[in-house]
Amino acid sequence: MRLDKFLKVSRILKRRTVAQEACDSGKVDVNGKPAKPSCRLKIGDVVTIHFASGQLSFRVKEISETVRKQQATEMYEIITEL
């Protein structure tokens, strides 16, 4: 699944365009390397998002095209949140 779509479906970021902008500005890393919105994610990848106030790192546990709001948190496991 594309990185920008995963961020939207998992509800980590609110909209796909916001996810694309974050990737294009270099604020998203996958496995320690800057990632483009089209980067293909697989289970086990570690994604880090850099915010102005800190960063969020999580591991991809599940990939699904559509999920309900209650199940969205099952798609990832938070590693660090600063």
C-alpha positions, 0 to 999 in steps of 0.5 A: 500500500502507498505510504500516503494512503496508509497514513490516511486509512490508519487515521494517523493523518486526517487527509491524504493530501496532508500525508502527501505534503508531509512526505514531499517536505521530508517530514516522513521516514520509512526505515530511517530513510526519507520517503515519498508519498508513493513509497510502498509499505509492507508489514514490519516497516517502521515509519517516523513522522516529524512534527514541529513539537516532536515525532511519532514512530510506529511499526506497520502491523496490518495493511488493509484498503479500508477499515472502520474507525475502531479498527484503525489503531490495530494497523500499527504499533506505536514505538515512540511518541515525543 
